[in-house]
Amino acid sequence: MDYANAFPVSLGVDVRTRAIKDSSVRIVVKFVAVGMMGLNPIDGSCSCAPGYMGTYCDLICPHATFGLQCLTDCFCLNNASCQHVTGDCHCAPGFTGMTCINKCPTGTWGLGCLGTCSCPTDAGCDHITGTCICPPGRRGTMCTLPCQPGTFGENCAQQCSCQTEHSVAYTQVDAFAPTAGKERIVQTLVGLGFSVHPVL
């Protein structure tokens, strides 16, 4: 009998006491788990290493616990995972820090904050997905488009309440005109009797 291959359990993964018969001789083999720290010489019970639990020390600590007998609570935040032996936090995408309390620094995003934002300098970048967050009055994947006529504000989600016959919003003048040029356009419109309302 090839005892090394007699059991489907890999050494270092599980602990089981199993018996087989070979030539009328009863052979008892005990497998040793990576989570077993010691074996009680009296009753044969397992003493689990930090981070492991169960009769055979083949189970890792439940979620949000770690250490000896899994009695210590993890302090990881923002959906971070906790290393079952040491309690070290593994941050979810978009977060950083010892307890994953901080968002990625400005200009970075994603797992380990290794992504680099490609948004315009005056636009924000979502710390998780890297999606551009447009300033009020702008829209589009890269925030290059002005709001549609009649809308304004963040995500162009607000509706204008101006009398359309005698008023005009800045975005309808020219959202990307230089400040000085825009002021001249506004002055001209005011002189023609329009009421010009800035889009903030």
N, CA and C atoms as an extended XYZ file, in Angstrom:
600
Properties=species:S:1:pos:R:3:atomname:S:1:resname:S:1:resid:I:1 pbc="F F F"
N         0.850       -1.205        0.000 N   MET     1
C         0.000        0.000        0.000 CA  MET     1
C         0.880        1.247        0.000 C   MET     1
N         0.568        2.166       -0.887 N   ASP     2
C         1.280        3.448       -0.936 CA  ASP     2
C         0.595        4.417        0.029 C   ASP     2
N         1.073        4.497        1.252 N   TYR     3
C         0.416        5.302        2.273 CA  TYR     3
C         0.440        6.783        1.939 C   TYR     3
N         1.471        7.203        1.225 N   ALA     4
C         1.588        8.632        0.897 CA  ALA     4
C         0.450        9.090       -0.001 C   ALA     4
N        -0.096        8.156       -0.828 N   ASN     5
C        -1.170        8.518       -1.750 CA  ASN     5
C        -2.499        7.863       -1.387 C   ASN     5
N        -2.581        7.334       -0.184 N   ALA     6
C        -3.781        6.610        0.209 CA  ALA     6
C        -4.941        7.515        0.552 C   ALA     6
N        -4.650        8.805        0.818 N   PHE     7
C        -5.686        9.731        1.232 CA  PHE     7
C        -5.758       10.898        0.255 C   PHE     7
N        -6.966       11.371       -0.037 N   PRO     8
C        -7.125       12.489       -0.975 CA  PRO     8
C        -6.844       13.845       -0.358 C   PRO     8
N        -6.360       13.860        0.859 N   VAL     9
C        -6.088       15.117        1.555 CA  VAL     9
C        -4.617       15.460        1.435 C   VAL     9
N        -4.314       16.692        1.064 N   SER    10
C        -2.923       17.109        0.894 CA  SER    10
C        -2.301       17.450        2.238 C   SER    10
N        -1.089       17.015        2.460 N   LEU    11
C        -0.372       17.318        3.691 CA  LEU    11
C        -0.231       18.829        3.854 C   LEU    11
N        -0.512       19.319        5.060 N   GLY    12
C        -0.395       20.740        5.321 CA  GLY    12
C        -1.678       21.494        5.073 C   GLY    12
N        -2.766       20.784        4.753 N   VAL    13
C        -4.026       21.455        4.474 CA  VAL    13
C        -5.116       21.017        5.442 C   VAL    13
N        -5.088       19.777        5.888 N   ASP    14
C        -6.197       19.266        6.684 CA  ASP    14
C        -5.654       18.441        7.839 C   ASP    14
N        -6.513       18.230        8.825 N   VAL    15
C        -6.175       17.339        9.928 CA  VAL    15
C        -7.308       16.335       10.069 C   VAL    15
N        -7.045       15.130        9.886 N   ARG    16
C        -8.021       14.068       10.056 CA  ARG    16
C        -7.293       12.830       10.604 C   ARG    16
N        -7.947       12.072       11.433 N   THR    17
C        -7.409       10.786       11.855 CA  THR    17
C        -8.134        9.721       11.047 C   THR    17
N        -7.396        9.009       10.218 N   ARG    18
C        -8.006        8.044        9.325 CA  ARG    18
C        -7.342        6.682        9.504 C   ARG    18
N        -8.124        5.658        9.316 N   ALA    19
C        -7.602        4.304        9.472 CA  ALA    19
C        -7.779        3.520        8.188 C   ALA    19
N        -6.794        2.731        7.826 N   ILE    20
C        -6.897        1.827        6.684 CA  ILE    20
C        -6.368        0.460        7.122 C   ILE    20
N        -6.717       -0.535        6.384 N   LYS    21
C        -6.247       -1.872        6.695 CA  LYS    21
C        -5.376       -2.370        5.554 C   LYS    21
N        -4.244       -2.872        5.913 N   ASP    22
C        -3.333       -3.421        4.922 CA  ASP    22
C        -2.715       -4.677        5.515 C   ASP    22
N        -3.005       -5.820        4.909 N   SER    23
C        -2.514       -7.110        5.400 CA  SER    23
C        -2.943       -7.339        6.852 C   SER    23
N        -4.241       -6.967        7.126 N   SER    24
C        -4.838       -7.190        8.446 CA  SER    24
C        -4.200       -6.336        9.542 C   SER    24
N        -3.446       -5.314        9.138 N   VAL    25
C        -2.826       -4.429       10.125 CA  VAL    25
C        -3.516       -3.080       10.052 C   VAL    25
N        -3.993       -2.576       11.181 N   ARG    26
C        -4.701       -1.298       11.195 CA  ARG    26
C        -3.666       -0.171       11.320 C   ARG    26
N        -3.654        0.693       10.319 N   ILE    27
C        -2.703        1.808       10.292 CA  ILE    27
C        -3.480        3.097       10.516 C   ILE    27
N        -3.065        3.893       11.486 N   VAL    28
C        -3.711        5.177       11.765 CA  VAL    28
C        -2.766        6.292       11.352 C   VAL    28
N        -3.251        7.175       10.505 N   VAL    29
C        -2.437        8.281       10.013 CA  VAL    29
C        -3.111        9.597       10.378 C   VAL    29
N        -2.384       10.531       10.959 N   LYS    30
C        -2.931       11.842       11.274 CA  LYS    30
C        -2.247       12.878       10.383 C   LYS    30
N        -3.050       13.609        9.616 N   PHE    31
C        -2.526       14.659        8.769 CA  PHE    31
C        -2.414       15.936        9.583 C   PHE    31
N        -1.437       16.754        9.271 N   VAL    32
C        -1.175       17.979       10.020 CA  VAL    32
C        -1.555       19.191        9.183 C   VAL    32
N        -2.375       20.075        9.742 N   ALA    33
C        -2.807       21.268        9.027 CA  ALA    33
C        -1.840       22.413        9.253 C   ALA    33
N        -1.805       23.341        8.292 N   VAL    34
C        -0.963       24.526        8.446 CA  VAL    34
C        -1.427       25.361        9.639 C   VAL    34
N        -2.704       25.211       10.024 N   GLY    35
C        -3.233       25.994       11.133 CA  GLY    35
C        -3.038       25.357       12.490 C   GLY    35
N        -2.416       24.196       12.558 N   MET    36
C        -2.244       23.535       13.844 CA  MET    36
C        -0.940       23.940       14.505 C   MET    36
N        -1.035       24.437       15.744 N   MET    37
C         0.155       24.865       16.467 CA  MET    37
C         0.703       23.752       17.347 C   MET    37
N        -0.183       22.877       17.823 N   GLY    38
C         0.262       21.792       18.685 CA  GLY    38
C        -0.808       20.733       18.809 C   GLY    38
N        -0.443       19.623       19.417 N   LEU    39
C        -1.347       18.499       19.576 CA  LEU    39
C        -1.339       18.077       21.034 C   LEU    39
N        -2.528       18.022       21.634 N   ASN    40
C        -2.637       17.612       23.031 CA  ASN    40
C        -2.228       16.148       23.143 C   ASN    40
N        -1.182       15.833       23.941 N   PRO    41
C        -0.687       14.451       24.010 CA  PRO    41
C        -1.625       13.508       24.749 C   PRO    41
N        -2.626       14.080       25.444 N   ILE    42
C        -3.527       13.232       26.221 CA  ILE    42
C        -4.742       12.818       25.405 C   ILE    42
N        -5.429       13.829       24.860 N   ASP    43
C        -6.656       13.504       24.127 CA  ASP    43
C        -6.526       13.665       22.614 C   ASP    43
N        -5.378       14.147       22.132 N   GLY    44
C        -5.154       14.266       20.697 CA  GLY    44
C        -5.827       15.461       20.049 C   GLY    44
N        -6.396       16.347       20.860 N   SER    45
C        -7.062       17.523       20.298 CA  SER    45
C        -6.026       18.509       19.754 C   SER    45
N        -6.432       19.275       18.784 N   CYS    46
C        -5.532       20.222       18.135 CA  CYS    46
C        -5.538       21.571       18.849 C   CYS    46
N        -4.392       22.185       18.913 N   SER    47
C        -4.257       23.550       19.420 CA  SER    47
C        -3.938       24.436       18.230 C   SER    47
N        -4.886       25.322       17.892 N   CYS    48
C        -4.769       26.085       16.650 CA  CYS    48
C        -3.811       27.269       16.767 C   CYS    48
N        -3.108       27.508       15.685 N   ALA    49
C        -2.255       28.693       15.581 CA  ALA    49
C        -3.126       29.931       15.373 C   ALA    49
N        -2.589       31.135       15.626 N   PRO    50
C        -3.369       32.361       15.374 CA  PRO    50
C        -3.897       32.397       13.947 C   PRO    50
N        -5.169       32.754       13.831 N   GLY    51
C        -5.777       32.867       12.513 CA  GLY    51
C        -6.549       31.642       12.075 C   GLY    51
N        -6.493       30.566       12.885 N   TYR    52
C        -7.163       29.321       12.515 CA  TYR    52
C        -8.082       28.841       13.633 C   TYR    52
N        -9.046       28.033       13.244 N   MET    53
C       -10.022       27.540       14.206 CA  MET    53
C       -10.580       26.203       13.730 C   MET    53
N       -11.454       25.614       14.548 N   GLY    54
C       -12.081       24.353       14.183 CA  GLY    54
C       -11.423       23.165       14.864 C   GLY    54
N       -12.105       22.048       14.843 N   THR    55
C       -11.608       20.827       15.477 CA  THR    55
C       -10.242       20.434       14.943 C   THR    55
N       -10.064       20.628       13.633 N   TYR    56
C        -8.807       20.243       13.000 CA  TYR    56
C        -7.942       21.443       12.598 C   TYR    56
N        -8.340       22.632       13.069 N   CYS    57
C        -7.585       23.857       12.737 CA  CYS    57
C        -7.466       24.068       11.233 C   CYS    57
N        -8.477       23.615       10.515 N   ASP    58
C        -8.448       23.732        9.066 CA  ASP    58
C        -9.327       24.873        8.558 C   ASP    58
N        -9.866       25.680        9.469 N   LEU    59
C       -10.703       26.807        9.104 CA  LEU    59
C       -10.022       28.109        9.490 C   LEU    59
N       -10.074       29.079        8.589 N   ILE    60
C        -9.517       30.386        8.940 CA  ILE    60
C       -10.561       31.173        9.723 C   ILE    60
N       -10.128       32.217       10.396 N   CYS    61
C       -11.036       33.028       11.209 CA  CYS    61
C       -12.181       33.578       10.366 C   CYS    61
N       -13.364       33.722       10.977 N   PRO    62
C       -14.487       34.335       10.255 CA  PRO    62
C       -14.168       35.776        9.868 C   PRO    62
N       -14.980       36.297        8.969 N   HIS    63
C       -14.816       37.673        8.507 CA  HIS    63
C       -14.763       38.641        9.680 C   HIS    63
N       -13.820       39.583        9.615 N   ALA    64
C       -13.679       40.672       10.599 CA  ALA    64
C       -13.108       40.222       11.930 C   ALA    64
N       -12.504       39.031       11.985 N   THR    65
C       -11.792       38.602       13.189 CA  THR    65
C       -10.428       38.038       12.790 C   THR    65
N        -9.519       38.008       13.753 N   PHE    66
C        -8.194       37.462       13.461 CA  PHE    66
C        -7.516       37.050       14.766 C   PHE    66
N        -6.326       36.454       14.622 N   GLY    67
C        -5.485       36.154       15.775 CA  GLY    67
C        -5.796       34.858       16.495 C   GLY    67
N        -5.250       34.722       17.692 N   LEU    68
C        -5.382       33.509       18.488 CA  LEU    68
C        -6.844       33.259       18.835 C   LEU    68
N        -7.324       32.087       18.476 N   GLN    69
C        -8.702       31.664       18.677 CA  GLN    69
C        -9.711       32.611       18.009 C   GLN    69
N        -9.203       33.447       17.094 N   CYS    70
C       -10.067       34.369       16.325 CA  CYS    70
C       -10.868       35.287       17.245 C   CYS    70
N       -10.269       35.699       18.341 N   LEU    71
C       -10.986       36.493       19.338 CA  LEU    71
C       -10.822       37.999       19.158 C   LEU    71
N        -9.958       38.416       18.244 N   THR    72
C        -9.700       39.849       18.068 CA  THR    72
C       -10.474       40.383       16.872 C   THR    72
N       -11.136       41.514       17.086 N   ASP    73
C       -11.901       42.140       16.002 CA  ASP    73
C       -10.985       42.950       15.092 C   ASP    73
N       -11.276       42.905       13.799 N   CYS    74
C       -10.538       43.718       12.834 CA  CYS    74
C       -11.037       45.172       12.894 C   CYS    74
N       -10.171       46.086       12.483 N   PHE    75
C       -10.535       47.499       12.468 CA  PHE    75
C       -10.456       48.073       11.054 C   PHE    75
N       -10.624       47.232       10.075 N   CYS    76
C       -10.551       47.668        8.686 CA  CYS    76
C       -11.863       48.339        8.278 C   CYS    76
N       -11.763       49.411        7.489 N   LEU    77
C       -12.928       50.202        7.106 CA  LEU    77
C       -13.157       50.154        5.598 C   LEU    77
N       -14.306       50.677        5.190 N   ASN    78
C       -14.638       50.840        3.772 CA  ASN    78
C       -14.526       49.538        2.974 C   ASN    78
N       -15.147       48.493        3.533 N   ASN    79
C       -15.222       47.184        2.858 CA  ASN    79
C       -13.868       46.530        2.645 C   ASN    79
N       -12.892       46.893        3.459 N   ALA    80
C       -11.577       46.257        3.357 CA  ALA    80
C       -11.635       44.857        3.965 C   ALA    80
N       -10.770       43.982        3.500 N   SER    81
C       -10.659       42.648        4.083 CA  SER    81
C        -9.558       42.656        5.132 C   SER    81
N        -9.616       41.672        6.012 N   CYS    82
C        -8.696       41.610        7.147 CA  CYS    82
C        -7.906       40.313        7.081 C   CYS    82
N        -6.601       40.392        7.146 N   GLN    83
C        -5.760       39.200        7.129 CA  GLN    83
C        -6.018       38.400        8.415 C   GLN    83
N        -6.359       37.132        8.269 N   HIS    84
C        -6.863       36.367        9.412 CA  HIS    84
C        -5.821       36.071       10.484 C   HIS    84
N        -4.535       36.174       10.138 N   VAL    85
C        -3.488       35.893       11.129 CA  VAL    85
C        -3.027       37.175       11.814 C   VAL    85
N        -2.701       38.194       11.031 N   THR    86
C        -2.099       39.416       11.583 CA  THR    86
C        -3.090       40.553       11.807 C   THR    86
N        -4.242       40.504       11.122 N   GLY    87
C        -5.192       41.602       11.223 CA  GLY    87
C        -4.898       42.747       10.278 C   GLY    87
N        -3.869       42.610        9.440 N   ASP    88
C        -3.550       43.673        8.475 CA  ASP    88
C        -4.713       43.868        7.511 C   ASP    88
N        -4.973       45.132        7.165 N   CYS    89
C        -6.090       45.456        6.281 CA  CYS    89
C        -5.654       45.437        4.817 C   CYS    89
N        -6.474       44.863        3.981 N   HIS    90
C        -6.270       44.886        2.532 CA  HIS    90
C        -7.377       45.754        1.947 C   HIS    90
N        -7.007       46.966        1.565 N   CYS    91
C        -7.996       47.979        1.181 CA  CYS    91
C        -8.719       47.630       -0.118 C   CYS    91
N        -9.981       48.001       -0.153 N   ALA    92
C       -10.771       47.896       -1.376 CA  ALA    92
C       -10.322       48.992       -2.338 C   ALA    92
N       -10.622       48.850       -3.637 N   PRO    93
C       -10.247       49.893       -4.592 CA  PRO    93
C       -10.755       51.268       -4.161 C   PRO    93
N        -9.866       52.251       -4.275 N   GLY    94
C       -10.243       53.622       -3.968 CA  GLY    94
C        -9.869       54.091       -2.575 C   GLY    94
N        -9.310       53.175       -1.756 N   PHE    95
C        -9.000       53.550       -0.373 CA  PHE    95
C        -7.568       53.154       -0.014 C   PHE    95
N        -7.038       53.837        0.996 N   THR    96
C        -5.665       53.592        1.417 CA  THR    96
C        -5.538       53.876        2.910 C   THR    96
N        -4.367       53.597        3.470 N   GLY    97
C        -4.134       53.825        4.885 CA  GLY    97
C        -4.124       52.530        5.671 C   GLY    97
N        -3.625       52.586        6.902 N   MET    98
C        -3.496       51.388        7.729 CA  MET    98
C        -4.836       50.698        7.961 C   MET    98
N        -5.888       51.498        8.147 N   THR    99
C        -7.221       50.934        8.339 CA  THR    99
C        -8.116       51.188        7.122 C   THR    99
N        -7.536       51.679        6.040 N   CYS   100
C        -8.271       51.970        4.794 CA  CYS   100
C        -9.314       53.066        4.989 C   CYS   100
N        -9.004       54.005        5.868 N   ILE   101
C        -9.954       55.079        6.153 CA  ILE   101
C        -9.879       56.201        5.115 C   ILE   101
N        -8.750       56.314        4.415 N   ASN   102
C        -8.540       57.436        3.494 CA  ASN   102
C        -8.880       57.076        2.050 C   ASN   102
N        -9.452       58.045        1.348 N   LYS   103
C        -9.643       57.893       -0.090 CA  LYS   103
C        -8.289       58.051       -0.786 C   LYS   103
N        -8.197       57.555       -2.014 N   CYS   104
C        -6.960       57.728       -2.782 CA  CYS   104
C        -6.621       59.214       -2.900 C   CYS   104
N        -5.328       59.550       -2.892 N   PRO   105
C        -4.932       60.955       -3.072 CA  PRO   105
C        -5.454       61.508       -4.392 C   PRO   105
N        -5.639       62.805       -4.438 N   THR   106
C        -6.120       63.470       -5.647 CA  THR   106
C        -5.262       63.081       -6.854 C   THR   106
N        -5.934       62.722       -7.938 N   GLY   107
C        -5.220       62.345       -9.158 CA  GLY   107
C        -4.966       60.856       -9.283 C   GLY   107
N        -5.371       60.073       -8.270 N   THR   108
C        -5.180       58.623       -8.340 CA  THR   108
C        -6.499       57.925       -8.016 C   THR   108
N        -6.579       56.645       -8.371 N   TRP   109
C        -7.797       55.883       -8.124 CA  TRP   109
C        -7.520       54.393       -8.196 C   TRP   109
N        -8.509       53.595       -7.764 N   GLY   110
C        -8.457       52.148       -7.952 CA  GLY   110
C        -7.724       51.384       -6.863 C   GLY   110
N        -7.465       50.094       -7.141 N   LEU   111
C        -6.810       49.208       -6.198 CA  LEU   111
C        -5.394       49.686       -5.918 C   LEU   111
N        -5.098       49.907       -4.660 N   GLY   112
C        -3.782       50.405       -4.285 CA  GLY   112
C        -3.534       51.833       -4.718 C   GLY   112
N        -4.591       52.494       -5.204 N   CYS   113
C        -4.480       53.876       -5.702 CA  CYS   113
C        -3.417       53.977       -6.790 C   CYS   113
N        -3.311       52.928       -7.602 N   LEU   114
C        -2.275       52.888       -8.639 CA  LEU   114
C        -2.741       53.481       -9.966 C   LEU   114
N        -4.055       53.708      -10.093 N   GLY   115
C        -4.556       54.311      -11.320 CA  GLY   115
C        -4.298       55.808      -11.350 C   GLY   115
N        -4.009       56.337      -12.522 N   THR   116
C        -3.780       57.774      -12.691 CA  THR   116
C        -4.954       58.392      -13.431 C   THR   116
N        -5.526       59.433      -12.864 N   CYS   117
C        -6.684       60.079      -13.480 CA  CYS   117
C        -6.274       60.777      -14.776 C   CYS   117
N        -7.166       60.718      -15.760 N   SER   118
C        -6.908       61.376      -17.043 CA  SER   118
C        -7.903       62.501      -17.296 C   SER   118
N        -8.582       62.962      -16.251 N   CYS   119
C        -9.596       64.006      -16.388 CA  CYS   119
C        -8.929       65.380      -16.519 C   CYS   119
N        -9.654       66.369      -17.068 N   PRO   120
C        -9.125       67.742      -17.106 CA  PRO   120
C        -8.779       68.221      -15.709 C   PRO   120
N        -7.859       69.174      -15.651 N   THR   121
C        -7.354       69.622      -14.349 CA  THR   121
C        -8.427       70.235      -13.470 C   THR   121
N        -9.465       70.801      -14.064 N   ASP   122
C       -10.513       71.412      -13.254 CA  ASP   122
C       -11.657       70.450      -12.964 C   ASP   122
N       -11.500       69.196      -13.352 N   ALA   123
C       -12.513       68.178      -13.086 CA  ALA   123
C       -11.983       67.206      -12.045 C   ALA   123
N       -12.886       66.658      -11.257 N   GLY   124
C       -12.489       65.665      -10.277 CA  GLY   124
C       -12.406       64.275      -10.889 C   GLY   124
N       -11.959       63.336      -10.080 N   CYS   125
C       -11.793       61.957      -10.541 CA  CYS   125
C       -12.319       61.034       -9.448 C   CYS   125
N       -13.244       60.147       -9.788 N   ASP   126
C       -13.778       59.228       -8.798 CA  ASP   126
C       -12.669       58.330       -8.269 C   ASP   126
N       -12.527       58.276       -6.938 N   HIS   127
C       -11.397       57.564       -6.339 CA  HIS   127
C       -11.491       56.045       -6.488 C   HIS   127
N       -12.689       55.553       -6.852 N   ILE   128
C       -12.852       54.112       -7.015 CA  ILE   128
C       -12.751       53.696       -8.476 C   ILE   128
N       -13.479       54.384       -9.355 N   THR   129
C       -13.568       53.979      -10.762 CA  THR   129
C       -12.691       54.785      -11.710 C   THR   129
N       -12.250       55.978      -11.278 N   GLY   130
C       -11.471       56.841      -12.163 CA  GLY   130
C       -12.324       57.671      -13.096 C   GLY   130
N       -13.650       57.571      -12.975 N   THR   131
C       -14.558       58.352      -13.815 CA  THR   131
C       -14.437       59.836      -13.493 C   THR   131
N       -14.468       60.676      -14.542 N   CYS   132
C       -14.347       62.116      -14.331 CA  CYS   132
C       -15.602       62.672      -13.659 C   CYS   132
N       -15.396       63.557      -12.707 N   ILE   133
C       -16.490       64.248      -12.026 CA  ILE   133
C       -16.465       65.694      -12.505 C   ILE   133
N       -17.392       66.029      -13.366 N   CYS   134
C       -17.380       67.334      -14.032 CA  CYS   134
C       -17.761       68.461      -13.072 C   CYS   134
N       -17.160       69.629      -13.270 N   PRO   135
C       -17.585       70.800      -12.502 CA  PRO   135
C       -18.964       71.239      -12.977 C   PRO   135
N       -19.673       72.027      -12.178 N   PRO   136
C       -20.995       72.490      -12.595 CA  PRO   136
C       -20.952       73.167      -13.964 C   PRO   136
N       -21.934       72.860      -14.791 N   GLY   137
C       -22.009       73.463      -16.118 CA  GLY   137
C       -21.342       72.666      -17.205 C   GLY   137
N       -20.715       71.540      -16.855 N   ARG   138
C       -20.018       70.714      -17.851 CA  ARG   138
C       -20.539       69.291      -17.788 C   ARG   138
N       -20.384       68.573      -18.886 N   ARG   139
C       -20.833       67.191      -18.969 CA  ARG   139
C       -19.950       66.435      -19.947 C   ARG   139
N       -20.207       65.140      -20.056 N   GLY   140
C       -19.432       64.315      -20.971 CA  GLY   140
C       -18.391       63.478      -20.248 C   GLY   140
N       -17.903       62.441      -20.935 N   THR   141
C       -16.916       61.534      -20.342 CA  THR   141
C       -15.676       62.270      -19.858 C   THR   141
N       -15.229       63.262      -20.640 N   MET   142
C       -14.056       64.047      -20.264 CA  MET   142
C       -14.424       65.482      -19.886 C   MET   142
N       -15.725       65.701      -19.618 N   CYS   143
C       -16.209       67.018      -19.172 CA  CYS   143
C       -15.926       68.116      -20.202 C   CYS   143
N       -15.980       67.786      -21.462 N   THR   144
C       -15.663       68.763      -22.511 CA  THR   144
C       -16.898       69.447      -23.076 C   THR   144
N       -18.073       69.009      -22.669 N   LEU   145
C       -19.304       69.558      -23.241 CA  LEU   145
C       -20.000       70.480      -22.240 C   LEU   145
N       -20.563       71.598      -22.743 N   PRO   146
C       -21.368       72.449      -21.857 CA  PRO   146
C       -22.732       71.811      -21.639 C   PRO   146
N       -23.446       72.301      -20.640 N   CYS   147
C       -24.801       71.812      -20.413 CA  CYS   147
C       -25.684       72.110      -21.626 C   CYS   147
N       -26.672       71.292      -21.819 N   GLN   148
C       -27.646       71.545      -22.873 CA  GLN   148
C       -28.419       72.830      -22.539 C   GLN   148
N       -28.844       73.579      -23.549 N   PRO   149
C       -29.647       74.784      -23.286 CA  PRO   149
C       -30.838       74.469      -22.379 C   PRO   149
N       -31.020       75.316      -21.385 N   GLY   150
C       -32.120       75.126      -20.457 CA  GLY   150
C       -31.761       74.330      -19.226 C   GLY   150
N       -30.526       73.840      -19.155 N   THR   151
C       -30.078       73.105      -17.972 CA  THR   151
C       -28.794       73.739      -17.449 C   THR   151
N       -28.494       73.475      -16.184 N   PHE   152
C       -27.275       74.033      -15.598 CA  PHE   152
C       -26.915       73.241      -14.345 C   PHE   152
N       -25.790       73.628      -13.738 N   GLY   153
C       -25.379       73.074      -12.451 CA  GLY   153
C       -24.651       71.750      -12.531 C   GLY   153
N       -24.523       71.108      -11.363 N   GLU   154
C       -23.821       69.836      -11.273 CA  GLU   154
C       -24.554       68.769      -12.062 C   GLU   154
N       -23.798       68.083      -12.917 N   ASN   155
C       -24.354       67.058      -13.807 CA  ASN   155
C       -25.421       67.619      -14.745 C   ASN   155
N       -25.471       68.963      -14.870 N   CYS   156
C       -26.461       69.627      -15.726 CA  CYS   156
C       -27.875       69.157      -15.376 C   CYS   156
N       -28.095       68.905      -14.087 N   ALA   157
C       -29.349       68.289      -13.658 CA  ALA   157
C       -30.438       69.295      -13.324 C   ALA   157
N       -30.099       70.571      -13.255 N   GLN   158
C       -31.109       71.561      -12.884 CA  GLN   158
C       -31.674       72.255      -14.120 C   GLN   158
N       -32.928       72.620      -13.998 N   GLN   159
C       -33.632       73.263      -15.105 CA  GLN   159
C       -33.672       74.780      -14.899 C   GLN   159
N       -33.390       75.530      -15.957 N   CYS   160
C       -33.447       76.989      -15.882 CA  CYS   160
C       -34.904       77.452      -15.756 C   CYS   160
N       -35.108       78.538      -15.020 N   SER   161
C       -36.459       79.097      -14.869 CA  SER   161
C       -36.550       80.478      -15.509 C   SER   161
N       -35.597       80.811      -16.385 N   CYS   162
C       -35.555       82.125      -17.032 CA  CYS   162
C       -36.642       82.226      -18.107 C   CYS   162
N       -37.055       83.431      -18.372 N   GLN   163
C       -37.937       83.680      -19.513 CA  GLN   163
C       -37.081       83.595      -20.761 C   GLN   163
N       -37.295       82.553      -21.537 N   THR   164
C       -36.378       82.271      -22.644 CA  THR   164
C       -36.366       83.349      -23.723 C   THR   164
N       -37.404       84.156      -23.814 N   GLU   165
C       -37.427       85.168      -24.864 CA  GLU   165
C       -36.496       86.333      -24.555 C   GLU   165
N       -36.224       86.583      -23.272 N   HIS   166
C       -35.449       87.769      -22.907 CA  HIS   166
C       -34.274       87.451      -21.983 C   HIS   166
N       -33.853       86.221      -21.916 N   SER   167
C       -32.720       85.885      -21.045 CA  SER   167
C       -31.871       84.808      -21.708 C   SER   167
N       -30.654       84.697      -21.224 N   VAL   168
C       -29.719       83.707      -21.756 CA  VAL   168
C       -28.757       83.329      -20.651 C   VAL   168
N       -28.405       82.049      -20.589 N   ALA   169
C       -27.457       81.588      -19.578 CA  ALA   169
C       -26.046       81.647      -20.136 C   ALA   169
N       -25.069       81.736      -19.244 N   TYR   170
C       -23.672       81.800      -19.684 CA  TYR   170
C       -23.317       80.616      -20.583 C   TYR   170
N       -23.854       79.433      -20.247 N   THR   171
C       -23.503       78.259      -21.043 CA  THR   171
C       -24.005       78.401      -22.474 C   THR   171
N       -25.056       79.191      -22.673 N   GLN   172
C       -25.563       79.404      -24.020 CA  GLN   172
C       -24.751       80.467      -24.749 C   GLN   172
N       -24.047       81.303      -24.001 N   VAL   173
C       -23.173       82.301      -24.612 CA  VAL   173
C       -21.933       81.589      -25.151 C   VAL   173
N       -21.178       81.049      -24.251 N   ASP   174
C       -19.999       80.265      -24.636 CA  ASP   174
C       -19.336       79.781      -23.357 C   ASP   174
N       -19.506       78.518      -23.027 N   ALA   175
C       -19.001       77.993      -21.756 CA  ALA   175
C       -17.484       78.033      -21.674 C   ALA   175
N       -16.822       78.107      -22.829 N   PHE   176
C       -15.364       78.038      -22.813 CA  PHE   176
C       -14.710       79.341      -23.269 C   PHE   176
N       -15.505       80.411      -23.396 N   ALA   177
C       -14.934       81.691      -23.796 CA  ALA   177
C       -14.051       82.240      -22.689 C   ALA   177
N       -12.946       82.917      -23.023 N   PRO   178
C       -12.134       83.554      -21.997 CA  PRO   178
C       -12.989       84.518      -21.188 C   PRO   178
N       -12.623       84.705      -19.940 N   THR   179
C       -13.430       85.527      -19.036 CA  THR   179
C       -13.684       86.915      -19.602 C   THR   179
N       -12.622       87.565      -20.100 N   ALA   180
C       -12.777       88.924      -20.629 CA  ALA   180
C       -13.744       88.946      -21.805 C   ALA   180
N       -13.615       87.967      -22.715 N   GLY   181
C       -14.494       87.905      -23.870 CA  GLY   181
C       -15.931       87.632      -23.461 C   GLY   181
N       -16.095       86.779      -22.471 N   LYS   182
C       -17.430       86.469      -21.997 CA  LYS   182
C       -18.084       87.704      -21.394 C   LYS   182
N       -17.313       88.489      -20.662 N   GLU   183
C       -17.852       89.710      -20.055 CA  GLU   183
C       -18.345       90.680      -21.129 C   GLU   183
N       -17.602       90.784      -22.236 N   ARG   184
C       -18.019       91.679      -23.312 CA  ARG   184
C       -19.324       91.200      -23.938 C   ARG   184
N       -19.446       89.876      -24.106 N   ILE   185
C       -20.681       89.326      -24.661 CA  ILE   185
C       -21.852       89.619      -23.737 C   ILE   185
N       -21.630       89.434      -22.429 N   VAL   186
C       -22.687       89.684      -21.458 CA  VAL   186
C       -23.096       91.147      -21.488 C   VAL   186
N       -22.122       92.050      -21.537 N   GLN   187
C       -22.436       93.477      -21.576 CA  GLN   187
C       -23.254       93.817      -22.816 C   GLN   187
N       -22.894       93.212      -23.930 N   THR   188
C       -23.637       93.458      -25.166 CA  THR   188
C       -25.076       92.977      -25.040 C   THR   188
N       -25.249       91.776      -24.481 N   LEU   189
C       -26.583       91.228      -24.316 CA  LEU   189
C       -27.430       92.077      -23.374 C   LEU   189
N       -26.813       92.539      -22.287 N   VAL   190
C       -27.532       93.393      -21.339 CA  VAL   190
C       -27.963       94.685      -22.026 C   VAL   190
N       -27.044       95.220      -22.848 N   GLY   191
C       -27.370       96.437      -23.583 CA  GLY   191
C       -28.516       96.249      -24.546 C   GLY   191
N       -28.731       95.032      -25.001 N   LEU   192
C       -29.833       94.734      -25.919 CA  LEU   192
C       -31.124       94.408      -25.187 C   LEU   192
N       -31.056       94.460      -23.856 N   GLY   193
C       -32.275       94.227      -23.068 CA  GLY   193
C       -32.442       92.816      -22.547 C   GLY   193
N       -31.390       91.968      -22.699 N   PHE   194
C       -31.480       90.607      -22.156 CA  PHE   194
C       -31.109       90.605      -20.688 C   PHE   194
N       -31.697       89.699      -19.937 N   SER   195
C       -31.308       89.474      -18.558 CA  SER   195
C       -30.432       88.231      -18.543 C   SER   195
N       -29.162       88.403      -18.227 N   VAL   196
C       -28.187       87.309      -18.309 CA  VAL   196
C       -27.957       86.740      -16.909 C   VAL   196
N       -28.165       85.445      -16.756 N   HIS   197
C       -28.030       84.800      -15.463 CA  HIS   197
C       -26.839       83.837      -15.488 C   HIS   197
N       -25.861       84.029      -14.622 N   PRO   198
C       -24.711       83.107      -14.603 CA  PRO   198
C       -25.111       81.736      -14.116 C   PRO   198
N       -24.476       80.730      -14.676 N   VAL   199
C       -24.678       79.361      -14.216 CA  VAL   199
C       -23.556       79.039      -13.239 C   VAL   199
N       -23.896       78.806      -11.993 N   LEU   200
C       -22.890       78.560      -10.967 CA  LEU   200
C       -22.630       77.087      -10.824 C   LEU   200
